[in-house]
Amino acid sequence: MPLLSGEDFEQLFTSFETSAFRLETRERYHLAKNEAEPLRRFLEGRPVDMRWLGSWLDLVQEHTRQGRSMSRVRVVSRPFSDYTRFGLMVSEHNIKVGDHIRYLERSAAGRLGLPRSDWWLFDDERVALLHFTSDDILLGAEIVTDPTAIEQYRRWRDIAWNSSAGREEFVKSGA
């Protein structure tokens, strides 16, 4: 089964019509070279220049302007890892442009029967099941369109969304 990657993968984020939902289940991601420096600066307690995320923020904002929704649930462990703390800081910028991000504790996700895989559900009709190396590098996406499988992903999305909390509420609940 060939994996969708590169420009073909990126096209998923410009071609959906109404909604894109993601379930994020990994403890960390090694997605972009341009993320290394901001992460390092964050861990050193120094200001982070958010221009590295600019094209993604612009894309989300454009989708929001066009009436499309982008949302995700991040499954995280407590205590928060350095990467999760960095992600919480970054999410503040995502949320401002319309990326609806909620959080769910890993232990709760397990009790709820949510999968441990990362995926995007586009327009409630196709799933991009993400594949990673053991070093957390994205290899690409397996596209799933089987209606029975899609229905299961919709159920998982609803369970994750309804069981999760917004960023501020989630952080306060663990303090």
C-alpha positions, 0 to 999 in steps of 0.5 A, spaced: 500 500 500 503 506 497 503 512 502 501 519 500 506 524 502 509 530 499 505 535 495 500 529 494 499 529 502 499 537 503 493 537 498 489 534 503 489 540 507 487 545 501 482 540 498 477 538 503 470 542 503 467 542 510 471 539 515 478 536 517 479 533 524 485 530 527 486 525 533 494 526 535 496 520 539 504 520 539 508 523 545 512 527 540 513 529 533 519 530 528 515 533 523 519 539 520 526 542 521 524 549 522 521 546 529 527 544 532 530 551 533 523 554 536 523 548 541 530 549 543 528 556 544 522 554 548 526 549 552 531 555 554 525 559 556 527 564 551 522 568 546 519 563 540 519 567 533 512 564 531 514 565 523 516 558 523 508 556 523 506 562 519 504 558 513 500 553 517 496 559 521 495 562 514 492 556 511 487 555 518 485 562 517 483 562 510 479 555 511 476 559 517 474 565 513 471 560 508 467 557 513 471 550 513 472 547 520 479 545 523 479 541 529 483 536 533 484 532 540 491 531 542 492 525 547 497 527 552 500 524 558 501 527 565 506 530 567 507 533 561 513 532 556 517 538 554 514 537 547 507 537 550 508 543 554 511 546 547 505 544 543 500 547 549 504 554 547 504 553 540 496 551 540 495 558 543 497 561 536 493 555 532 486 557 536 487 564 535 486 563 527 480 558 528 484 551 529 479 548 535 484 544 539 482 540 545 486 535 550 485 528 553 489 525 558 492 518 555 489 514 560 482 516 559 483 515 551 485 508 553 479 507 557 474 510 552 477 505 547 480 510 542 485 508 537 493 509 538 494 511 531 494 518 528 489 520 523 485 526 519 478 525 518 476 529 512 469 531 510 467 525 514 468 521 508 476 519 508 481 518 513 488 519 512 491 514 517 498 517 518 504 512 518 511 514 522 518 511 523 520 509 530 523 516 530 517 520 530 518 522 523 512 522 518 512 517 512 506 519 509 498 517 510 494 511 508 487 513 505 481 510 507 475 511 504 471 504 506 464 507 509 464 502 515 471 504 517 469 511 516 463 510 520 468 508 526 473 513 525 467 518 526 465 515 532 472 515 535 472 523 533 465 524 537 468 520 543 474 524 543 471 531 542 466 530 547 471 527 552 476 532 551 477 539 554 479 546 551 486 548 552 485 552 558 480 548 562 485 542 561 491 545 563 488 548 570 485 541 571 491 538 572 495 543 576 
